Amino acid sequence: MRRPPWRHGLLALVVLLAVCGAGIGLYFNERGARQKTLTVGAKKAPRDRLDVEAAVRRTNPEQHTATLQLTATPHGKYSDGEGLPVKDITLFTTAPDGNTLLFEADSTAWLKEISVPLTEGTSSDYPFDRYAASLVVGAMAGQERVPVTLHFRDQDPAFAITPHKSEYQDEIAAVAADVKRSRSTFILAWFMIVAMWAVALAVVVACWLVVRQGRGLLWGALGWMAGSLFALVGLRNAAPGSPPNGSLLDYTAFYWAEALIALSLTCLVLRGVLVEHRTGGPVPEAPHPATLRSPRFRHRPGPRRVRGR
């Protein structure tokens, strides 16, 4: 029994809604994981303390650094009751470019950026490159050590920064994290790899069919192949995170795809030139098999003969 046509449309709509729902669910899951905050400090936070919020804003694998934005909020005897420090507080971090930061008394705003080094990774492993980063924060008010509570969170959409170790000792907070590409970057990178191979294999199959059929120079096919050759370059340059030349993405798909397309294009041109040189012009297209089987084609009258007198 043949199904009504509307059932196919309903099935396609259900599949489309399921795919869109899965994508939205993955998005909210990734956003929720990124918005989680890791708090490092004493189990029972003292009243007199300094809260330091460290947000990872951007990660640069080429320079092996992660940029963090620090904000500080004093409490208890270190605050005037409105969130302003009553005395100078000096922050000590493990960042090479900002290991000593001054939080001046009565300052209305305090916002600093520091860069921590990335270790144990290389950007040429894109998109599977992984790194490690650590941050240690302490504070002093004159000769007095200030208890610190560190709030660490990830705000870089291109990387997933997952803390795996935290420690609080002698009023100093420390956190160690794993750094890897975000889920969205992984999905797009895999799509690029599959798309590059699909386009390259499609060009190879088309070249094989044209050569097998003994066609000449088919300008439409040549234009499509040449367009695919340069289109993949633009696709590769659009990869998120700007991977360096010679990355794992290139050796896995891009170089092979470009080589296959270039060889197929060259082979098709050489074969077409030889065919047209041998036949003295472009090879006419063969009639469709349905045309050969039609009565009009089989009973087509031939040229009339003129009988001699």
N, C-alpha and C positions, 0 to 999 in steps of 0.2 A: 504493500500500500504506500502510495506516494504521500510524503508529508506536505502539508500546506506551506506556501512560501513564507508566511509570516512567522513560522516556527524557526526558520533559519535566521531571520532578522532578530527574533527574540533571543536566540542562543548567542548570536554575535554581541548583542547589547549586554547580556549577562557576563560574557567573557571580558568585554571592555570595562565594565564596572568593577569586576573582580581585580583586573590588572591595575586600574587606577586606584582602587582601595588599598591594594598591597603597596603601591608606591607611596601613597600618603602615609600609610602605617610605618613604612621604613623611615620616612622623613621625620615623623614625630619621635620615633624611637631614637634616631641619631641626635635630634635636637635636645631631647631629654637627657641623653647621656652626656652631651657637651655642657649642659647647664648645671650639672651636679657640682657641688663645691666640696672640696676636701678641707676640713678644719684640723689644723695641727696645733696643739697646745695642751695645757694641763687639763686633766679630766674635770676638775672643778676650777673654772676660770677665776683667777683672782680679781678683786675689785679694781686694784691698781694695776693696769696693764696697758699695752699698746696693741691694737688690732691692725694687722697689715693684710691688705687684700692684694694678691698677686694674680693678674689675669694675663694669660698668654694671648697676645694680639696677633702676632705673625711669626712664621717659621721660615727660615731661609736655609735650605739644604746646601746651596752653593757656598755660602759663607760659614756653614755649620754653626749657626746661631739661632736662638729663639728670643724674641723680644717680649719682655714682660712689662706690664704697667703696674706700678705700685702706688697704692694709696694707704695712708696711715690715719688712724683715729685714736686719740688718747682717751683713757678712762681713769676715773678715780682721782688721786692726787696729782696726776700728770695733766689733768684737763681743768679748764675753767668752768666747766658745766655746760658749755656750748660747743664742745668738740674741738676747742683750740688748746694747744699746749701752753702750759704756764712756764715751762723752761725749755731750753734747747735739748733736743733729743737727737742722738746720732745713731743711724742705722748702719749695720755691718752686714754685707751680703757676700756671696761667693762670685758675683759678677765681675769680670775683669775690668769693665769700663765704669763700674759704679759700685765698688766694694765699700765705699764710705759715703753715706748720704746724710745731709743735715736737715733736721726738722726743727726750724727755728721757732722760738717762743712767740706766741700771739700771731702766728702766720695764719692768714685767712684761708689759704688753700695749699695743699701739698700733693703733687702728682709728679712722679718720676718714672722714667723708662730706663730699664737696664737690659742687657743682653747676656744670656748665659750660653756657654758653649754646648754644642751637640757632639756626642761621641758615639763610637761603635756603629758607624754606618757610612754609606757613600751614596751620593745622588745618582750615580750611574745605574743603581739597582732599580730605578723607577719602573713600575709603580710599587715595587715590593721593598723599597728602602725603609729601614727602621733605624731609629736613633735612641739615645738615652740622654736624659738631662736631669740636673739636680739643682736645688736651690736651698741655701741655708741663710736664715735671717736672725739677727740678734740686735739688741738696742742697748744704748747707754745714755743716762742722763747725768752728765758730769762724771763722777766716779762710781755712780750707782747703776747696777744692772737692772734693766727694765724687763719685766716678763712680757713675752711676745706671744700673741695668738695669730697664726698664719692661716688665711683663707685662700686656697689655691683653686683656680678654675680655668677651663679652656674656652677661649673665644676665637680660635682660629678655625674658619670653616674648611680649610684645605687639609688640616691634619687632625688626627685623633690623639690627644695627649692623655694618657691614662696613668695616674699615680699608682705605683705598686709598693711603695715603702715610705713610711713617715716616722719621724722620731722627734721627741721633745725631751731635751736634757739640759740641765743648768740654765733654764729659761731661754733656750735657743731652739728654734723650730727648723726642721729640715725635712725635705720631701724629695723623692726620686721618682721619675716618671719615664714611661716608654712613649716614644713618639713614632707614629706611623701615618700613612696616608689615610684620609677619611674614606668612609664607605662610598660616598658619591664619586670620589676620584677613582676608586677601584672599579666601580661599575662602568664609568665612562672609558677607562683605559681598556677594560676587557672588550667593550663594544668596539673600540677602535681596532683592536687586534683582529677580532672576528670580521669586521667590515673590510679591513685591508686584504685579508686572505680571500674573502668572498669575491671582491672585485678582481683580484689577480687571477683566481681560478676561472672566473667568468670570461676574462679576456683570453686565457689560454684555450678554453673550450671553443670559443668563437673563432679563434685563429685556426684551430685544428679542423673545424667544420669547413671553413672557407678554403683552406688548402686542399682538403680531401675532395671537395666538389670541383676543384680545378678552376675556380673563379679568377678573374683578373683583379685589377685595383678597384676595390670597393671603398669609395671615398667616405661613405657614411661610417663604415666600420673603422677605418683608419682615424677619422676624427674622434670617434668615441674612445678608441684606445689611447690616443694622444691626450684627450681630455682627462681620462682616468689617471694617466701618468702624473699630470700636474695637480689633479684634485687631491691625490693622496698626500702630496707635499703640504697642501693647506690643511688637510685633516690632521696630519702629524703635528704641525705647528700650533694647532688649536688645543693640543693636549693640556689639561689643567696642571698648573705647577711649573710650566716651561721646562720640561726635562732636557738635560744636556744632550748634545749629539753623541751618539755611541752608547745610549742607554740600553737597558734590557728590552724596552719596547721596540727599539730599532732592530736589534738582532733577532727578536722573536717574530716580527711581522713586517715592519716597514721596508727594510733593505730587501727582503725576499720578494715582497710584492712589487716593488719598483723594478727589480731585476726581471721578474717574470713578464711584466707588462712591456718593458723595453725590448726583451728578446722576442716576444710575440709580435710586437709591432714591426720590428726589423724583419723577421721571418716572413710576415705577410706582405711587406713591401717588396722584398726580393722575389718571392714567389709570384706576386702579381706582375712584376716587370717581366719576368721570364715568360709567363703565359701570354701576355699581350704582345711581346716581341715575336713569339712563335706564331700566334694567330693573326698578326698584323692589325690588331685593334682590340677593343674591349670584347670580352666574350658575352654573347647575348644570354640572357637568363632563360633557363629551361622552362617550358610551359608547365603549368601546374598539372599534377596527375588527374585531377577531376576534368580538366580541359581535354586531356587526351582521351578520356573515356566518353566524352559527350558525343552524341550522334552528329552534331554539326561538324565537329572536327573530323570524325571518321569518314563521313560521306561528303567532304568538301570537294566540289568539282575541280578537276585539274584544268590546265590550260588547253584550250581548243586547238586541235590540229587543222591546219588549212590544207585541204587535199589539192594536189596539183591537177591541173587540167590535162 
